[in-house]
Amino acid sequence: MEPQNRTSASEFILLGLSEKPEHETLLFSLFLCMYVVTVVGNLLIILAISSDPHLHTPMYFFLANLSLVDFCLATNTVPKMLVNIQTRSKSISYPCCLTQMYFFHFFGIMDSVLIAVMAYDRFVAICHPLHYTTIMSPRLCGLLTGGPWVSSCFISLTHILLMARLVFCGNHELPHYFCDLTPLLRLSCTDTSVNKVFVLIVAGVVIATPFVCILASYARIMVAILKVPSAGGRKKAFSTCSSHLSVVALFYGTTIGVYLCPSSVRTAVKEKASAVMYTAVTPMLNPFIYSLRNRDLKGALRKLINRKVSASS
């Protein structure tokens, strides 16, 4: 019986954000605009940082990596949803579903760790300014970014290998717009306890631990800022952190609700709303959050756009 059940799960039906056909045109237009803004914004950040030698510092190196991860995270989920709406086809094959889930977790973990790394960078810059260049050496920056890329790969692969051992029988309708882990586990007709334990362990390591580190970093930063004698100095120090704090609130406010809250308080609607926040809204807003209050980055973006305009004319 088990081989037959495995064969029957050759594809899943993604029910999407809304099951009402009259909402699909609005959703398509909205998410297409959001995706275009996400792609343009994040690629502009990467190009501006890579083309301006003044921005070749640890803070902007981490920001360029975050922009790349945000671009990939949105690209992994939004285009498939747009295609499904446009073609009126909601199916996704089992291999494609696992592939999408792999990259979703890969880039989601990267996002979480990079945000924590950026908090550590701000902590060193504000609390140990005289030793900043020594502490944040190219070697350490490489480890702080390279390490998460490698560990994310193995954690995501473990998720997929654990998922591949499950049997799916009966209902293959997924009440989501992409293949996420939690809704898939609910569809399985075999024991998912190992998967659920691994989800909790990973959530503790890659969500709760970075979040606690961020809180600890900003507690130390706030103490250091309050010791600055001048009001202007305090304002300048806090302005360097405000953008990052906005991203922390957006990202962790939604991911903690999905992966660390008890299943009894979670619903399909809440999960989809949270997923939209960290797969579409946050990647779209990050370029604006980081550039609007950053004079150096705005200057680099202006130079980049002017250079492209003059080259095309």
C-alpha positions, -999 to +999 in steps of 0.1 A: +000+000+000+028+024+008+044+024-027+010+033-041+006+062-017+040+075-026+032+074-063-001+092-057+019+122-043+034+130-077+021+166-073+004+190-049-023+216-055-013+251-042-046+267-032-029+302-031-037+332-010-074+332-020-097+305-035-120+332-050-113+337-087-124+373-086-094+381-063-068+366-086-064+397-110-058+420-080-034+395-064-015+391-097-011+429-102-002+435-066+025+408-063+039+415-098+045+451-088+059+440-054+083+416-071+095+441-097+102+466-069+120+439-050+142+429-079+151+464-089+156+477-054+179+448-042+199+446-074+204+484-073+217+481-037+242+453-048+254+473-078+258+505-059+278+488-031+300+469-055+307+499-078+316+524-050+350+518-033+338+540-003+312+514+005+336+484+006+333+481+043+319+453+065+285+469+070+279+473+033+294+439+026+268+423+048+241+445+033+250+434-002+247+398+009+213+405+026+201+421-007+212+391-027+194+367-002+162+388-002+162+388-040+166+350-041+140+345-014+114+364-033+123+348-066+119+314-051+082+319-043+065+349-060+071+340-097+056+305-093+025+320-077+022+346-105+025+318-131-001+297-113-025+327-113-019+335-150-022+299-163-051+290-139-030+260-129-024+254-092-004+222-094+033+218-085+052+185-090+066+167-059+102+172-070+096+209-077+078+213-044+108+198-025+132+220-045+111+251-037+110+242+000+148+236+000+156+271-013+129+287+008+146+274+040+181+280+026+175+317+020+152+321+050+180+308+073+205+330+056+182+360+061+179+353+098+217+348+104+227+378+083+204+401+102+221+389+134+256+394+119+246+430+110+236+436+146+270+423+158+287+447+132+268+477+147+276+465+182+313+465+174+311+498+155+294+517+184+308+499+215+344+493+203+349+520+176+387+521+180+391+484+175+364+481+147+388+476+118+409+451+138+379+431+150+359+432+117+388+419+096+382+406+061+388+371+075+361+374+101+337+390+076+343+361+053+336+336+081+304+354+092+290+352+057+305+320+044+296+300+075+259+307+071+259+298+034+274+264+042+253+256+073+221+267+056+228+243+028+231+213+052+201+223+074+179+227+043+191+194+028+183+176+061+147+191+060+143+177+024+157+143+033+133+140+063+104+152+041+113+126+013+107+097+037+071+107+044+041+093+027+013+115+014-021+099+008-056+113+002-058+150+001-029+168-018-043+203-015-019+227+001-036+257+017-007+280+008+009+297-022+042+279-020+056+246-006+062+254+031+072+228+056+044+231+082+014+228+058+031+198+040+036+180+073-001+183+080-009+164+047+013+134+055-004+103+067+027+089+084+044+098+116+060+133+114+073+135+149+110+134+138+103+162+113+086+183+140+114+179+165+139+189+138+118+219+130+119+230+166+156+225+169+163+244+137+139+272+148+158+275+181+192+276+164+185+298+134+156+320+147+156+322+185+194+322+190+200+350+164+171+370+179+185+367+214+219+377+201+204+408+184+186+418+216+218+414+236+238+435+210+212+463+211+210+463+249+248+469+249+244+495+221+217+514+240+239+515+271+268+529+250+246+554+233+232+568+266+268+574+277+275+597+247+276+632+262+261+652+233+226+649+220+239+651+184+262+622+190+234+601+205+212+609+176+238+600+150+246+567+168+210+557+170+203+566+134+229+541+123+208+514+140+172+525+134+171+510+099+184+476+111+159+476+140+130+481+115+142+450+095+146+430+128+110+438+138+096+430+103+115+397+099+114+382+134+079+394+142+066+371+115+089+341+115+087+336+153+049+336+149+050+308+123+078+285+136+079+290+174+043+296+184+021+266+194+003+250+166-030+255+185-029+293+179-018+290+142-042+290+113-037+287+076-047+324+071-022+335+098+005+314+082-001+328+047-002+364+060+031+359+079+047+342+048+037+371+026+055+394+051+088+376+050+088+363+014+074+394-003+070+425+018+102+424+038+125+418+007+107+447-010+110+471+019+146+464+029+162+485+001+141+514+010+147+510+048+184+509+043+188+536+017+164+563+027+183+572+059+217+564+046+235+593+030+264+573+017+242+547+001+219+573-015+249+590-029+262+557-044+228+550-059+226+585-074+261+580-090+252+546-103+219+559-119+236+590-133+264+568-148+239+545-165+218+574-178+249+592-193+261+559-208+228+553-226+225+589-239 
